[in-house]
Every structure is written in structure tokens, then in C-alpha cells.
Amino acid sequence: MTDPEGLDTEQQPTQLRVLAQLREMILGGRWGAGDTLPGERDLATELGCSRASLREALRVLEAQGIIDSKPGGRSTIRSRARSAFGSVLELQLALGQYTTPELLNARVAMEMWAARQAATTRRPEHLERFHELLTRMGDPAIPVREFNQLDAEFHALITTSAGNNIVTDLNRGLRAAIELQMVKAYDALDDWWESTHTVRSEHWQIYHAIERHDGELAAALVRSHITNFFKPALDGEGRLF
């Protein structure tokens, strides 16, 4: 007998038990970031389960961004856990469970907090990276896809500078949920480079506010920057064209 997800109901408890054991091992310090897990045969023997049940548990950890797995190879604990949040939000957005304005409002709220915090906690290496990104984004020969990637890194750096990894991952997820729509919006422009003049100017203003420890100004600039960018791209139903 199988459940709606196709798992054998007699096997499912074993898979859940194995998953719980693996999580306990990771949380208990058995393996750290970058460590390689034992081979399937040895690990299954240690956990007292079949290799099939172990594989199912490992697939869950991989989907959660905790490990990397390669066919025929050993699994490795990721040095920086990948968040599946963006993929989940993207699907929910496509299914109409969330609206684009809802995602944008959440992103604005988090990034405003991050900008205030970054003005206090940013380090010299953060400022150097900000300057490097903005300089590269100012190159007229830059391809649109690379510009978009650097734009994403600029906004991620704001939350990174704030020193809160949870906010950083959540904000990356919120942006990732509408990433494809942003790229399509840029591709549809007749002169995308000219249209980014305001974007680049506002980026520099945000950078200087953070550099000068002016958190309130940085937060206000972030709010106007994000809302002004997306306002022309929103139709009456709150979806990106």
C-alpha cells in the first residue's frame, strides 16, 4: 500500500526515523560544514536501516539544502546551507497562493531593517564589496543577465552586512521567487541600459548612507528604491507583466 506521495506506508516510519537520526547527528556535531558522510552501506548499517530508506532520508536533507549528493558518490554537508525558500515561494506565487505585492512588502520590510542595521554593523570589507559591485554595474558593456546577478548580490550584501543569516536567506528567497519575472522585464525593454540609470544612482545613494552610518536614510532609500522599481511593472491584479 502506498500513500498519496507514492511511499510504502510500512517503509515510511523507517524513513522518518532515519531522517530524525541524521538530523540529531548533524545537530550533535557528528558532522560539520564541508564534512563527507560515510558511504551508504556503512551508514545504513550504523542506523539499522535499508539503503533504500537511507536514500529517501538523504533526499529530504538534500531538498532542504543541508547536504549535496552525487549519484554513486558520498553526501557532503554544505558549507552554506542552500535555502529552498525561494523555490517554494516561486511555486506558491505561480499557483496564486501569494501575490507579488505581498512578497514585495515582505522584502521591503526585511531589507529596510537590514539597511538600518548594516549602517551600524557593516565592516570595511562590506564597503569594499559594495563599491566593487557598483563599479561593475556601471560598465555600459555589461550583459543584462550579469547586471541582474550583480543587482541581486548588492541587495544580498545589505542583509549580509546586517549580520543576520536568517534575514539574508529569507530575503534571497523572496527575490528568487520573482527572479525570472525580473529578467523578462529587463529583456523586454528597448534600451535596458538607459533604464537602469535610476537603479544605479539609487544603489550609490544606499551605499553612501550605509557608509556614513545613516541607518534611517538607508532604510528610506531602500524602501523607495524597491517600490519605485516594481511599480511600473505591476498590473491591476498585482502581478508582474
N, C-alpha and C positions, 0 to 999 in steps of 0.2 A: 504494500500500500504506500502511496506517495501523498505528500501534502501538496498544496497549490503551487509551491515553488519547485516541485519535482524531487524533493528529498525523501528518502525512505524514512518513514516515521520511526522505525526501530533503530535506524542509524543516527537520526537527528540528535538524540540526547548525548550520544558519544561525541559527536562533533562539537556540541556546545560545551561539554566537559573539557575537551581538548583545548578549545579556544580559551576557556577560563584559565586552564593551567598555563598556557603560553603567556597570557596576559600577566598572570601572577609572577612568572619567571622574569618577564621584562621589567615589571614594576619592582620586583625584589632585587634587581641588579644582576641577575644571572648573565644577561647580555646588555651591552651598551650600544650607543650610536656607532655604526660602522662595523659592528661585530657580525661574523657569519655564524648562522645557526648550524648545528650538527646535520649530517645527512639524514634523509628521510628514514632510512632503515633504523639508524641508531636512535633518532628522536622518537619514532613510533614505538620502539621497544621500551624506551625510558618512560614514555607516557602511558604505556599499556593499551595501545590502540592500533587499529589497522592503518596502513599507509593511506588508504582512501579517506579515512576520517581525518587524518593529519592534513592531507592536501586541502580538504574543504575548509579546515580551520585557518590554514595559511592563506587561502584565497580571500577569506574575510579580512585578515590583517593587511593583505596587500591592497584590497579595495579601500581600507581605511587609511592608507598611506603610511602604515607603520613599517612595512618591510618591502623589499624588492625581491621578486622571484624570477628566475630564468628557467625555462624548460630544460630538464636534465641537470640543472645546477642547484647549488645551495641558496637558501634565502639569506638576505642580509638586512640588518636593522638600518633603516635610513638615518643618515646623519641629521637631516632636517625633515621631519615628517611632512609629507605632502597632504594638504587638506583636500578632501573630496567635497568640501562645502560648495565650491563654485559649480561643479558638475550637477550637484543636487539642485541648486538654485536655478541653473540654466534649464533643467528639465521642468521644474515647477513653474518657471516663467512661461515656457512653451505651452504647458498644459493649462495656463490661466489661473494657477493657484496663487500666484503673486503677480502684482502689476509692476511695470517698470518704475513708476513714481514711488512705490513702496520700497523697492530696492535702492533707489537713488536717495530717498530720505534717510534710510538706514546708513548708507555710505557717507552721506554728508555729516550726519551726527557723529559717527565714529571718527571721521577724518578731521572734523573741527576739534574734537577732543585731542586727537593726536597732534595737531598743529600747535595747540596751546602747550601741550606737554613737551613737544620737541623743542620749542623755544627755550626751555629750561634745561632739558637733558641732552640736547644734541652735542656731539663731540666733534673735534676738528676733522676726523676722517669722514664724518657725515657731510660736513660742509664741503669738503673737497669733492666728494662724490656728487653732491648736488650740482656743483659748478661744472664738473666734467660732463654730466648728463645734459645740462642746459646748453653747454657749448656744442656738443654733438648734435643736439636737436636744432641748433641754429645753422647747420650746414645745408645750403639750398639743394645740394646733390643727394641728400639722404632719401632713400626709398620710403614710401608711405608706411609699409609694414614695419620697418625698423623704427620710424618715428613713433608709431603707436606702441611698440615694445618699450622704447625709452620713456614714453609718457607713463606707461604702467609702472615702470621702475621708479620714476620720480615720485609718484603718489605712494608707492610701497615704501619708499625711503622715508617719507614723512612719518608713517606709522612705525617703521623700524627705529627712527631717531627718538621716538617717544618711549621706547624700551619695553613695550608690551607685546609679546609674541602672539597672544590670543587675538588682540585687536588687529595685528598685522595679518594673520591668517584669515580672519573674518573679512577684512577689507579686501584682501586679494580675491577671496571667494565672491564677494559682491561684484567686484569689477569683472571677474572671469565670467560671471553669469550673463553679462551683456557685451562681452568682448567681440564676438562675431558681428554683432549689430554695429558696433563702433567702427570696425574695419570696413564694413559695407558702406557705412555713411561716408567715410573718407573716400573710398573708391568711387563713389557716385558724384563727387564734387568735380567741377570742370577744372578748377585750379585749387587743389587741396593745399598747396604750399602757401598761397596767399591767405587762405582762410585760417591758417594756423598762426598768423601774426599775433592775434589777440591771445591765443593759447600760450604762446611762448612768452609774451610780455607778462601775462599773469603769473606764469611759473616763476619768472625772475622776481616779481614782487613778493610772492610767497617765500621764496628763498631768502630774500633780504630781510623780511620780517622775522623769520626764524633765526637768521644770523644775528640780528640785533636784539634778540631776546624779547620781542614784542609778540607775546602769545595771542593777545586779543586781536591784534591786527591780522596775524597769520590765520587765525580761525575765521575771521570775517572774509578774508580774501579767498580762502578755500571754499567757503560756502558760495560766494558769488561766482567763483570760477566754475565749479561743477554745475550749479543750477543754470548759469548762462550758456554753458556749452550744450547742455541737453535740451534746453527749452525749445530751440527751433526744430529739434528732431522728434518732438513728441506730438502725436496726433490727438484727436479728441478723446480717444479711448486710453490714452496714457501709454501707448506702445511706440517704440522707435520705428520710423519708416524704414 
